[in-house]
Amino acid sequence: MSISASKSLTSQAFERIRNDILLGTLRPSERLKIQALSERYEIGATAVREALSRLVTDGLVESEDQKGFCVSPVSQSDLIDLTETRIAIEGMAIRKAIEHGNLDWEAQVLSSFHRLSRTPPPTTIENHAAWALAHRQFHEAMVSQCGSPWLLRLCAMLYDKSERYRNLAERSTRPEERDTAAEHRELMQAIAMERNADKAVALIGTHFRATTDVILHAGFVKTSAA
């Protein structure tokens, strides 16, 4: 097998395992056995092992000597820390995007909001993928013109970590009793139409903390990591 083909298989394994972790199909603290994953995804064991090593670097998988790999655990303290860190980082990125963003950026924020507002909410399995994509694109658009590759990288990483908690909570809760569409509209208006950085940062904090409250009330996270 060529080096490029090997890298392709590793990338396939990485994306599929990562997706199943983010969706909650692979549960927190679940043991990840190389052979079982190789059979599940029909990808060679070497590629699976390399993919798991990459996921350790991303913080979605943990590795222990003599024990192998497992899905990273979740906890109340980790979620709260994650939320507050995300608020700080994304707030910084939003401020910079408002400062540097041009008319094309405003149009991108508006169009991504329009797509999200017209996408059915994730109340069914069928709707989940389309809504999740539109939701990610909206949040990416808001910070896309911040001018800092590092900020964008951190925003993406923190988004993924938060998405895993949200997807896990969806398995334990009924539909949220909040108007997320209105929250997204307020964010869009403050960022792209009013260019009001202080208001936008305050709104993103409220938005993220509201989601965290829903997750905590789902009751599946423990007070400390296992």
C-alpha positions in Angstrom: 0.0 0.0 0.0 1.3 3.5 -0.9 2.0 6.1 1.7 -0.8 8.3 0.3 -3.3 5.4 0.4 -2.3 4.7 4.0 -2.8 8.4 5.0 -6.2 8.3 3.2 -7.3 5.3 5.3 -6.1 6.9 8.5 -8.0 10.1 7.6 -11.1 8.0 6.9 -10.8 6.2 10.3 -10.1 9.5 12.0 -13.2 11.2 10.6 -15.5 8.3 11.3 -14.4 7.7 14.8 -14.4 11.4 15.5 -17.9 11.8 14.1 -19.2 8.9 16.3 -17.6 10.5 19.4 -19.1 13.9 18.7 -22.5 12.4 18.0 -22.3 10.3 21.2 -22.6 7.0 19.4 -19.2 6.2 21.1 -20.0 7.0 24.7 -17.8 8.8 27.2 -15.2 6.6 28.8 -16.0 3.7 26.4 -13.1 1.4 25.7 -11.9 1.6 22.1 -10.6 -1.8 21.0 -8.5 -1.6 17.8 -9.8 -4.9 16.3 -13.4 -4.1 17.1 -13.1 -0.6 15.5 -11.3 -2.1 12.5 -14.2 -4.5 11.9 -16.8 -1.9 12.5 -15.4 0.6 10.0 -13.9 -2.0 7.7 -10.5 -0.2 7.9 -7.2 -1.8 8.8 -6.0 -1.9 12.4 -2.9 0.2 11.6 -5.0 3.1 10.2 -7.4 2.8 13.2 -4.5 3.0 15.7 -3.0 6.0 14.0 -6.4 7.7 13.9 -6.9 7.1 17.6 -3.4 8.6 18.3 -4.5 11.8 16.4 -7.8 11.9 18.4 -5.7 11.8 21.6 -4.0 15.0 20.5 -7.4 16.5 19.8 -8.6 15.6 23.3 -11.5 13.3 22.2 -9.7 10.1 23.1 -7.4 9.2 26.0 -4.6 6.7 26.1 -3.2 4.8 29.1 -0.2 2.5 29.3 -1.3 -1.1 29.3 -5.0 -0.2 29.0 -5.2 1.1 25.4 -7.6 3.8 24.3 -10.9 5.1 25.5 -13.3 7.9 24.7 -12.5 11.0 26.8 -14.9 11.2 29.8 -17.3 14.1 30.5 -17.9 15.9 33.7 -19.7 18.9 35.1 -16.5 20.8 35.9 -15.1 20.1 32.4 -18.3 21.4 30.8 -18.4 24.6 32.9 -14.7 25.2 32.2 -15.2 24.5 28.5 -18.2 26.9 28.3 -16.4 29.8 30.0 -13.3 29.3 27.9 -15.4 29.2 24.7 -17.1 32.4 25.7 -13.8 34.2 26.2 -12.2 32.9 23.0 -15.3 33.3 20.8 -16.0 36.7 22.3 -12.5 37.8 21.4 -12.9 36.5 17.8 -16.3 38.2 17.4 -14.8 41.6 18.5 -12.0 41.2 15.9 -14.4 40.1 13.2 -16.6 43.1 13.7 -13.6 45.3 13.6 -12.2 43.8 10.4 -15.2 42.3 8.6 -16.3 43.8 5.3 -19.6 43.8 3.4 -18.9 40.3 2.0 -18.5 39.1 5.6 -21.8 40.7 6.6 -23.4 38.9 3.7 -21.9 35.6 4.7 -23.3 36.0 8.3 -26.7 36.9 6.9 -26.9 34.1 4.5 -25.7 31.5 7.0 -28.3 32.7 9.4 -31.0 32.5 6.7 -29.9 28.9 6.0 -30.0 28.0 9.7 -33.4 29.7 10.2 -34.9 27.7 7.3 -33.5 24.4 8.4 -35.8 22.2 10.4 -34.7 21.8 14.1 -33.0 18.6 15.1 -36.0 16.9 16.5 -35.5 13.8 14.4 -32.5 11.8 13.3 -33.2 12.8 9.7 -33.1 16.5 10.5 -30.1 16.4 12.8 -27.3 16.3 10.2 -28.6 19.2 8.1 -29.3 21.4 11.2 -25.9 20.6 12.8 -24.2 21.6 9.6 -26.2 24.9 9.2 -25.6 25.6 12.9 -21.8 25.1 12.6 -21.7 27.3 9.5 -23.5 30.1 11.2 -21.1 30.1 14.2 -18.1 29.8 11.8 -19.3 32.8 9.7 -19.6 35.0 12.8 -15.9 34.8 13.5 -14.5 34.1 10.0 -13.1 37.6 9.5 -11.3 37.9 12.9 -8.0 37.8 11.1 -6.4 35.2 13.4 -5.8 31.6 12.3 -5.1 30.7 15.9 -8.4 32.1 17.1 -10.3 30.3 14.3 -8.5 27.0 15.2 -9.4 27.4 18.9 -13.0 28.3 18.1 -13.3 25.2 15.9 -11.8 22.9 18.6 -14.0 24.3 21.4 -17.1 24.1 19.1 -16.4 20.3 18.7 -16.0 19.8 22.4 -19.3 21.6 23.1 -21.1 19.8 20.3 -20.3 16.5 21.9 -21.9 17.6 25.2 -24.9 18.9 23.3 -25.4 15.7 21.3 -25.1 13.6 24.4 -27.7 15.8 26.1 -30.1 15.4 23.2 -30.3 11.7 24.0 -31.4 12.5 27.6 -33.8 15.4 27.2 -36.9 16.6 25.5 -36.7 19.4 23.0 -35.4 22.6 24.7 -37.9 25.0 26.1 -36.1 28.0 24.7 -36.2 30.0 21.5 -32.8 29.3 19.9 -34.0 30.8 16.6 -34.5 34.1 18.4 -31.1 33.8 20.1 -29.4 33.3 16.7 -31.4 36.2 15.1 -30.2 38.5 17.9 -26.6 37.4 17.4 -26.9 38.0 13.7 -28.3 41.5 14.1 -25.8 42.6 16.7 -22.8 41.3 14.7 -23.6 41.9 11.1 -26.2 44.7 11.1 -25.5 46.7 14.2 -21.7 46.0 14.5 -22.2 46.2 18.3 -19.3 44.2 19.7 -20.3 44.6 23.4 -23.8 43.5 22.7 -22.7 40.6 20.6 -20.2 39.3 23.2 -22.9 39.6 25.9 -25.3 37.6 23.7 -22.8 34.9 22.9 -22.2 34.4 26.6 -25.9 34.1 27.4 -26.4 31.8 24.4 -23.6 29.4 25.4 -24.5 29.4 29.1 -28.2 28.6 28.3 -27.0 25.5 26.3 -24.8 24.5 29.2 -27.8 24.8 31.6 -29.8 22.5 29.4 -27.0 19.9 29.3 -26.5 20.1 33.1 -30.2 19.6 33.7 -30.1 16.5 31.5 -28.2 14.9 34.4 -25.8 12.7 32.5 -22.6 14.5 33.5 -21.0 13.7 36.8 -19.5 16.3 39.2 -16.0 15.2 38.4 -14.3 13.2 35.6 -14.3 9.5 35.9 
